[in-house]
Amino acid sequence: MLTLLPFRSADGAARSQLVVNGSATGLVVPGCCLEAQLAVGDRRLMFITNDIPFEERLEVCLVDAMPALVDRLALSWPYATGRFADLTVRSAREVAFSFFDEKTWVIEVLPVPRLYPSFLGDPRGVWRPLGLRRCLMIRTEPRYINTRRKPL
């Protein structure tokens, strides 16, 4: 079982130390509120927010069994209010959820890292650390809303 031990860094940013079965690991991840975690093979996909009203940021971290941070990305946009909801497991490697915008966000967890430079086509609002290889692939899908009106 993974949990977080939140703290504020010297610059005031929300950070958390990863705790496994009650023991601190020394691994520090951004954010302070663990919204959800899912097992993906022998790794964990974690969804973490930073608890800042009206400008929420969702950190998505993939952690291996050691635990070590394998990959991460963040969803945020200035002055956008995000709310993590509707988490759905679509397959053994794919999850969908809503956060901000009228879209469904879909993350695919690759079994091995793929060459994918940070500057290539992620959807608007996705931020990643610099790097060439990724295990987390993200895309958006339109969220369909039933607009049919009932006859009078």
Secondary structure, DSSP 4 states (H G I P E B T S, - for coil): -EEEEEEE-TTS-EEEEEEETTEEEEEEEE-SEEEEEEEETTEEEEEEE---TTS--EEEEEE-SS--EEEEEEE--TT-----EEEEEEETTEEEEE-SSSEEEEEEEEEEEEE--TTS-PPTTEE--S-SEEEEEEEEEEPP---PPPP-
